[in-house]
Amino acid sequence: MKLDILFINDVHGYIAPHNELFYGKNGEYIAEAGGYARLHSKVEEIRMKNPNTLLFDGGDTFHGTKPIVDSKGEAMVPILNKMNFDAMTSHWDFAYGPEQHKTITDQLNYPNLACNIFKPNGELFSTPSKLFSMGGVTIGVIGVAALIVDKVMPPSFAGDLRFTDGLKEVPQHIDKLKKEGATVIILLSHNGMPQDTALLKQVEGIDICLSAHTHNRLYSPVKVKDAMLIQCGCHGSFIGRMTLDIEGGRIQSHWYELITIDDKIKENEAMKVLVDRILEGYKDIQNNIVGKTEQILHRYATINASLDELMHQGACFVTDTDICFSNGWRYGIPIDKGDITEDDLYNMAPMNPPVSVIELTGKEIKSMLEENLSRTFSCDPMKQMGGYAKRIFGLHLNIRIENPDGEKIQELLYKGNHIEMDKTYKVSFITVQGVPNKYGFNRQQTGFRLVEAIKRYLEAHPHFSPLKNKTYRLV
């Protein structure tokens, strides 16, 4: 029996075709990719050829663009139900709190799986696993939501829920599913490739790991002991297809491809109608040109990000500060050379958070950045928290990522001089992930929200070009 497993992850609310960053022999370039109308066409094409097909969503689905955030994720429901997924798991999908997460997922025609989310009374918050029968083969699927939801995300995301790394729970569900007849075990996880690899090294019995969160474009499966791990980029620009040849309840061979969802794939008209209906009220911001850029802007890098620099310049402009911090968000499509639209600004942070200011000592700044670098580059994958390294404007760091925790910063420079540990600096920041609550004093929200701040900056500086002196330097 041939079983097709289809997988997408980290779509982040990008329901229509959009800019995507690619890498060619001459460097980075932008091409159009993605969109659920094309995804639907490709999935149905495969299903027509092989009815023994399962389709999974790795999460980060109900958040990431203004239309989806405005609806608190619910605008996605008709689209996802038409896709007819078999299961999904979660991360940013908790952005509106546990109650709204349940409201959304209860409307889906498939389960949201997570064996590692617990209520205060110890009960599971979500269905942990599910059995599927295909061509006489029983497949068990176990969900693992992002372990970081209650650790580094805003407190409202998790509420009183507790998220574990799954190391204890996954083996229990493998045993349960096998007792119920499963001969193939799939792990559907939003912990990230480093974490999933660590789990696979410690847990026996997983055949396939569908990994999300870290936005890796894997063009072939990664073998970890007896398991095969795949991950499929982000924003719905790619779909992974793994074909398994199963005989006697065992996988005899496999074939895999990472499919780019480009304009060679015809859009499904019925799905396009659903997508267009959601986007209808957002044409004004899509057409409103607010500036221009002389180079590609993106945040597809672990350390320096030109897209976030534009965001920071806006925050500094309206607060009269020259240092700014924000989280190392992975989501958000690139902006190509040329026009910058108001919609592009919302894609940077679709919740359009207020711009805040705070006073930090040099010692606090260094401590905060060392903590972030230790989390980002921890040798223990289960201690890696969040996305990319914290985004910074106005400071320069010479770092050695191989150094021990707390000692990764060789030099921390402000205006070309070493930052003074006992001096106080007024800085701007974007969301509590930019500057956690335990740092600083005189924390205040300004009267400006982020999109307005960037628009004001671009009114004064309509042609944006990132600084050549990058924030982080690896030395």
C-alpha positions as CSV (number, residue, x, y, z in Angstrom):
1,M,0.0,0.0,0.0
2,K,1.3,3.5,-0.9
3,L,0.5,6.2,1.7
4,D,0.9,9.8,0.9
5,I,1.5,12.2,3.8
6,L,1.1,15.9,2.9
7,F,2.3,18.6,5.3
8,I,2.3,22.3,5.7
9,N,3.5,24.4,8.6
10,D,3.7,28.0,9.8
11,V,1.4,29.5,7.3
12,H,0.8,32.5,9.7
13,G,-2.4,33.6,8.1
14,Y,-1.1,34.1,4.5
15,I,-4.1,33.0,2.7
16,A,-3.4,34.4,-0.8
17,P,-0.3,34.3,-3.0
18,H,2.5,36.5,-1.7
19,N,6.1,37.5,-1.9
20,E,8.5,34.8,-0.9
21,L,12.3,34.9,-0.4
22,F,14.4,32.5,-2.5
23,Y,18.1,32.0,-2.9
24,G,19.8,31.8,-6.3
25,K,23.4,31.8,-7.6
26,N,23.3,35.6,-7.5
27,G,21.9,35.9,-4.0
28,E,18.4,36.6,-2.6
29,Y,15.5,37.2,-4.8
30,I,11.7,37.5,-4.5
31,A,9.1,35.4,-6.3
32,E,5.4,34.8,-5.7
33,A,4.3,31.7,-3.9
34,G,1.6,30.2,-1.6
35,G,-2.1,30.8,-1.3
36,Y,-4.7,28.3,-0.2
37,A,-6.3,28.2,-3.6
38,R,-3.1,26.7,-5.1
39,L,-2.6,24.6,-2.0
40,H,-6.0,23.1,-2.4
41,S,-5.5,22.4,-6.1
42,K,-2.2,20.5,-5.4
43,V,-3.7,18.5,-2.5
44,E,-6.7,17.5,-4.5
45,E,-4.5,16.5,-7.4
46,I,-2.6,14.1,-5.1
47,R,-5.7,12.8,-3.5
48,M,-7.2,12.0,-6.9
49,K,-4.2,9.9,-7.7
50,N,-4.0,8.3,-4.3
51,P,-7.1,8.1,-2.0
52,N,-4.7,6.8,0.7
53,T,-3.6,10.4,1.5
54,L,-3.3,12.2,4.9
55,L,-3.0,16.0,5.2
56,F,-1.6,17.7,8.3
57,D,-1.1,21.3,9.5
58,G,1.8,21.9,11.9
59,G,0.2,25.0,13.4
60,D,0.9,28.8,13.5
61,T,-2.2,29.0,11.4
62,F,-4.7,31.4,13.0
63,H,-2.3,34.4,13.4
64,G,0.1,36.5,11.3
65,T,-1.8,38.9,8.9
66,K,-4.3,41.7,9.7
67,P,-7.4,40.0,8.2
68,I,-6.9,36.9,10.3
69,V,-5.9,38.8,13.5
70,D,-8.9,41.1,13.1
71,S,-11.2,38.0,13.2
72,K,-9.3,36.5,16.1
73,G,-8.5,33.6,13.8
74,E,-12.0,32.7,12.9
75,A,-11.8,33.9,9.3
76,M,-9.5,30.8,8.6
77,V,-12.2,28.3,9.5
78,P,-14.0,28.0,6.2
79,I,-10.7,27.8,4.3
80,L,-9.3,25.1,6.6
81,N,-12.4,23.0,6.5
82,K,-12.5,23.1,2.7
83,M,-8.8,21.9,2.7
84,N,-10.1,18.9,4.7
85,F,-7.1,18.5,6.9
86,D,-6.8,15.3,9.0
87,A,-5.2,17.0,12.1
88,M,-3.2,20.0,13.3
89,T,-1.3,21.3,16.4
90,S,-0.7,24.8,17.8
91,H,1.6,27.7,18.8
92,W,0.6,31.2,17.9
93,D,-2.9,29.8,17.5
94,F,-3.1,30.6,21.3
95,A,-2.6,34.3,20.6
96,Y,-6.2,35.1,21.5
97,G,-6.2,33.0,24.7
98,P,-7.2,29.4,25.4
99,E,-11.0,30.0,25.2
100,Q,-10.8,31.5,21.7
101,H,-8.4,28.7,20.7
102,K,-11.1,26.3,21.7
103,T,-13.8,28.3,20.0
104,I,-11.9,28.2,16.7
105,T,-10.8,24.6,16.9
106,D,-14.3,23.4,17.8
107,Q,-15.5,24.7,14.4
108,L,-12.9,22.6,12.5
109,N,-13.9,19.3,10.9
110,Y,-10.7,17.8,12.2
111,P,-8.9,17.6,15.6
112,N,-6.3,19.9,17.1
113,L,-3.9,17.4,18.7
114,A,-1.6,18.1,21.7
115,C,-0.5,15.5,24.3
116,N,1.5,18.1,26.2
117,I,-1.0,20.8,27.3
118,F,-2.5,20.5,30.8
119,K,-5.2,22.3,32.7
120,P,-4.6,23.2,36.4
121,N,-6.4,20.1,37.5
122,G,-4.0,17.9,35.4
123,E,-6.5,17.1,32.7
124,L,-5.4,17.4,29.0
125,F,-6.6,20.5,27.2
126,S,-6.7,18.9,23.8
127,T,-7.2,15.5,22.2
128,P,-3.7,14.0,22.4
129,S,-3.7,11.6,19.4
130,K,-5.8,9.9,16.7
131,L,-5.9,6.7,14.8
132,F,-6.4,6.6,11.0
133,S,-7.0,3.5,8.8
134,M,-5.7,3.6,5.3
135,G,-5.6,0.7,2.9
136,G,-5.7,-1.8,5.7
137,V,-2.9,0.0,7.6
138,T,-3.5,1.7,11.0
139,I,-1.6,5.0,11.5
140,G,-1.3,6.6,14.9
141,V,-0.7,10.4,15.1
142,I,0.4,12.2,18.2
143,G,0.3,16.0,18.5
144,V,2.8,18.2,20.4
145,A,2.1,21.9,20.7
146,A,4.9,24.4,21.1
147,L,6.4,24.0,24.6
148,I,7.2,27.8,24.8
149,V,3.6,29.1,24.9
150,D,3.6,29.4,28.7
151,K,7.2,30.3,29.0
152,V,8.1,33.2,26.7
153,M,4.9,34.2,25.0
154,P,2.6,36.9,26.5
155,P,0.8,35.5,29.6
156,S,-2.6,35.8,28.0
157,F,-1.7,33.1,25.4
158,A,-1.5,30.2,27.9
159,G,-3.7,31.5,30.7
160,D,-3.5,28.9,33.4
161,L,-2.5,26.1,31.0
162,R,0.8,24.3,31.4
163,F,2.9,23.2,28.4
164,T,5.5,20.5,28.6
165,D,8.2,19.4,26.1
166,G,6.4,16.1,25.4
167,L,9.4,13.9,26.4
168,K,7.3,12.2,29.1
169,E,3.9,12.1,27.3
170,V,4.9,11.0,23.8
171,P,6.1,7.5,24.8
172,Q,2.9,6.9,26.7
173,H,0.8,7.7,23.6
174,I,3.1,5.6,21.4
175,D,2.4,2.6,23.6
176,K,-1.3,3.3,23.7
177,L,-1.6,3.7,19.9
178,K,0.4,0.5,19.3
179,K,-1.9,-1.4,21.6
180,E,-4.8,-0.1,19.6
181,G,-3.3,-1.5,16.4
182,A,-1.1,1.3,15.0
183,T,1.8,0.0,13.0
184,V,3.0,3.4,11.7
185,I,3.5,6.3,14.2
186,I,3.6,10.0,13.2
187,L,4.6,12.8,15.5
188,L,3.0,16.1,14.6
189,S,5.0,18.7,16.5
190,H,5.4,22.4,16.8
191,N,8.5,22.4,19.0
192,G,11.0,23.1,16.3
193,M,13.6,21.1,14.4
194,P,16.3,21.1,17.2
195,Q,13.7,20.1,19.8
196,D,12.1,17.4,17.7
197,T,15.5,16.0,16.8
198,A,16.4,15.8,20.5
199,L,13.1,14.1,21.3
200,L,13.6,11.5,18.5
201,K,17.0,10.6,19.9
202,Q,15.4,9.8,23.2
203,V,12.1,8.3,22.2
204,E,11.7,5.0,20.4
205,G,8.8,4.1,18.1
206,I,8.3,7.2,15.9
207,D,8.4,6.6,12.1
208,I,7.7,10.1,10.8
209,C,8.1,13.5,12.5
210,L,6.2,16.4,10.9
211,S,8.1,19.3,12.4
212,A,7.2,23.0,12.6
213,H,8.1,26.3,14.2
214,T,11.6,26.8,13.0
215,H,10.7,27.4,9.3
216,N,13.3,25.0,7.8
217,R,13.0,24.2,4.1
218,L,14.0,20.6,4.1
219,Y,14.4,19.2,0.6
220,S,15.0,15.7,1.9
221,P,14.0,14.0,5.2
222,V,16.4,14.1,8.1
223,K,17.1,10.7,9.5
224,V,17.1,10.6,13.3
225,K,17.7,7.0,14.5
226,D,14.7,5.1,12.9
227,A,12.6,8.2,12.3
228,M,12.4,10.6,9.3
229,L,11.8,14.3,10.0
230,I,10.5,16.8,7.5
231,Q,9.7,20.5,7.7
232,C,8.3,22.7,5.0
233,G,9.4,26.3,5.2
234,C,6.7,28.8,6.1
235,H,3.7,30.9,4.9
236,G,2.2,28.1,2.8
237,S,4.8,28.7,0.2
238,F,5.7,24.9,0.2
239,I,4.0,21.6,0.9
240,G,5.9,18.5,1.8
241,R,4.9,15.2,0.2
242,M,6.2,11.9,1.6
243,T,5.1,8.7,-0.1
244,L,5.5,5.5,2.0
245,D,5.5,2.0,0.6
246,I,4.0,0.0,3.4
247,E,3.8,-3.8,3.4
248,G,3.0,-6.1,6.3
249,G,2.4,-3.1,8.5
250,R,6.0,-1.9,8.0
251,I,7.5,0.9,5.9
252,Q,9.5,-0.7,3.1
253,S,10.6,2.4,1.3
254,H,9.9,6.2,1.0
255,W,10.0,9.0,-1.5
256,Y,9.9,12.7,-0.6
257,E,9.6,16.1,-2.3
258,L,9.3,19.7,-1.1
259,I,6.8,21.2,-3.6
260,T,6.9,25.0,-4.2
261,I,3.4,26.4,-4.4
262,D,4.1,28.7,-7.3
263,D,2.1,30.1,-10.3
264,K,2.5,26.9,-12.2
265,I,-0.3,25.5,-10.0
266,K,-3.8,26.6,-11.0
267,E,-5.9,28.2,-8.3
268,N,-9.0,26.3,-7.2
269,E,-11.8,28.7,-8.0
270,A,-14.1,27.8,-5.1
271,M,-11.2,28.3,-2.6
272,K,-10.2,31.5,-4.3
273,V,-13.8,32.9,-3.7
274,L,-13.4,32.2,0.0
275,V,-10.0,33.9,0.2
276,D,-11.1,36.9,-1.9
277,R,-14.1,37.3,0.4
278,I,-11.9,37.7,3.4
279,L,-9.5,40.1,1.7
280,E,-12.2,42.3,0.2
281,G,-12.2,44.8,3.0
282,Y,-8.4,45.2,3.0
283,K,-7.8,46.5,-0.5
284,D,-7.2,50.1,0.7
285,I,-4.2,49.1,2.9
286,Q,-2.9,46.8,0.1
287,N,-3.0,49.7,-2.4
288,N,-1.8,52.5,0.0
289,I,1.9,53.2,-0.8
290,V,3.6,54.7,2.2
291,G,7.3,54.6,1.1
292,K,9.9,52.9,-1.0
293,T,12.8,50.6,-0.4
294,E,16.0,50.3,-2.3
295,Q,16.7,46.7,-1.4
296,I,14.8,43.5,-0.3
297,L,13.6,43.8,3.3
298,H,13.1,40.5,5.3
299,R,13.5,38.9,8.7
300,Y,14.5,35.4,7.4
301,A,17.8,35.5,9.3
302,T,18.8,34.3,12.8
303,I,20.5,37.6,13.7
304,N,20.3,40.8,11.6
305,A,17.0,41.6,9.9
306,S,16.4,44.6,7.6
307,L,12.6,44.4,7.9
308,D,12.8,44.8,11.7
309,E,15.2,47.8,11.2
310,L,12.4,49.7,9.4
311,M,10.0,48.8,12.3
312,H,12.6,50.1,14.9
313,Q,13.3,53.3,12.9
314,G,9.6,54.1,13.2
315,A,9.5,53.4,16.9
316,C,12.5,55.5,17.5
317,F,11.2,58.4,15.4
318,V,8.0,58.9,17.3
319,T,9.6,58.4,20.8
320,D,12.8,60.4,20.2
321,T,14.9,57.4,21.2
322,D,17.8,55.9,19.4
323,I,17.7,52.4,20.8
324,C,14.9,49.9,20.2
325,F,14.2,46.3,21.0
326,S,11.7,43.8,19.6
327,N,11.2,40.0,19.5
328,G,13.0,37.9,16.9
329,W,9.7,37.0,15.1
330,R,10.1,34.5,12.3
331,Y,6.7,35.2,10.6
332,G,6.2,38.0,8.1
333,I,6.8,37.9,4.4
334,P,9.6,39.9,2.7
335,I,9.2,43.3,1.0
336,D,10.6,43.5,-2.5
337,K,12.6,46.4,-3.9
338,G,10.2,49.2,-4.8
339,D,6.9,50.3,-3.1
340,I,6.2,49.7,0.6
341,T,2.4,49.5,1.3
342,E,0.5,49.9,4.5
343,D,-0.3,46.2,4.3
344,D,3.4,45.5,4.4
345,L,3.6,47.4,7.7
346,Y,0.8,45.3,9.2
347,N,2.6,42.1,8.1
348,M,5.5,43.0,10.4
349,A,3.3,42.9,13.5
350,P,-0.4,42.4,12.5
351,M,-1.6,43.0,16.1
352,N,-0.3,46.6,15.6
353,P,0.9,46.9,19.1
354,P,1.6,50.2,20.9
355,V,5.1,51.6,20.9
356,S,6.4,51.6,24.4
357,V,9.3,53.3,26.2
358,I,11.3,52.2,29.3
359,E,14.5,53.1,31.1
360,L,17.2,50.4,31.3
361,T,20.6,50.5,32.9
362,G,23.5,49.3,30.8
363,K,23.8,46.3,33.1
364,E,20.2,45.4,32.5
365,I,20.6,45.7,28.7
366,K,23.6,43.4,28.7
367,S,21.8,40.9,31.0
368,M,18.7,40.9,28.9
369,L,20.7,40.3,25.7
370,E,22.8,37.6,27.2
371,E,19.7,35.8,28.4
372,N,18.2,36.0,24.9
373,L,21.4,34.8,23.2
374,S,21.6,31.9,25.7
375,R,18.1,30.9,24.9
376,T,18.5,31.3,21.1
377,F,21.7,29.4,20.9
378,S,21.4,27.0,23.9
379,C,23.3,23.7,23.4
380,D,20.3,22.0,25.0
381,P,17.6,22.2,22.3
382,M,14.8,22.0,25.0
383,K,16.1,25.2,26.4
384,Q,16.0,27.1,23.1
385,M,13.1,29.5,23.6
386,G,11.4,31.8,21.1
387,G,12.3,32.6,17.5
388,Y,15.4,34.3,16.2
389,A,17.8,36.5,18.3
390,K,16.3,39.6,19.7
391,R,16.0,42.4,17.2
392,I,18.0,45.5,18.2
393,F,18.5,49.0,16.8
394,G,21.0,51.5,18.0
395,L,23.5,49.1,19.6
396,H,26.2,46.9,18.1
397,L,27.2,43.6,19.5
398,N,30.3,41.5,18.8
399,I,29.4,38.0,19.8
400,R,30.8,34.5,20.0
401,I,27.8,32.2,20.0
402,E,30.0,29.2,21.1
403,N,30.9,30.9,24.4
404,P,29.2,29.8,27.7
405,D,25.8,31.3,28.7
406,G,26.2,34.8,30.0
407,E,29.5,35.4,28.2
408,K,28.5,35.5,24.5
409,I,28.8,39.2,24.2
410,Q,32.4,40.3,23.6
411,E,31.6,44.0,23.1
412,L,28.3,45.9,23.5
413,L,28.7,49.3,21.8
414,Y,26.5,52.4,21.8
415,K,27.5,55.1,19.4
416,G,30.9,53.5,18.9
417,N,31.7,53.3,22.6
418,H,31.3,50.5,25.2
419,I,27.9,50.8,26.9
420,E,28.2,52.1,30.5
421,M,26.9,49.5,32.9
422,D,25.7,52.0,35.6
423,K,24.2,54.5,33.1
424,T,20.5,54.7,32.4
425,Y,19.2,54.6,28.8
426,K,15.8,55.5,27.6
427,V,14.8,53.1,24.9
428,S,11.7,52.2,22.9
429,F,10.4,48.6,22.5
430,I,7.7,46.6,20.8
431,T,5.6,44.2,23.0
432,V,6.7,42.6,26.2
433,Q,8.7,40.1,24.1
434,G,10.9,43.1,23.2
435,V,11.7,43.9,26.9
436,P,10.3,41.4,29.4
437,N,8.6,42.8,32.5
438,K,11.4,41.9,34.9
439,Y,13.7,44.5,33.3
440,G,13.7,48.3,33.6
441,F,11.6,51.0,35.2
442,N,9.2,53.8,34.1
443,R,7.7,51.4,31.6
444,Q,5.1,53.3,29.5
445,Q,3.0,52.8,26.5
446,T,3.1,55.9,24.2
447,G,0.1,57.2,22.2
448,F,1.5,55.7,19.0
449,R,0.8,52.3,17.6
450,L,3.4,50.6,15.5
451,V,1.9,51.1,12.0
452,E,1.3,54.8,12.6
453,A,4.9,55.2,13.9
454,I,6.4,53.6,10.8
455,K,4.1,55.6,8.5
456,R,5.2,58.8,10.2
457,Y,8.9,57.8,9.8
458,L,8.3,57.1,6.1
459,E,6.6,60.4,5.6
460,A,9.8,62.1,6.7
461,H,12.1,59.5,5.1
462,P,10.2,58.1,2.1
463,H,13.1,56.2,0.6
464,F,14.2,53.6,3.2
465,S,17.6,52.0,3.1
466,P,18.9,49.8,5.9
467,L,22.1,50.8,7.7
468,K,25.3,49.1,6.4
469,N,26.7,48.7,10.0
470,K,24.8,45.6,11.2
471,T,23.7,45.1,14.8
472,Y,25.2,41.7,15.4
473,R,28.8,40.8,14.3
474,L,30.1,37.2,14.8
475,V,33.7,37.5,15.8
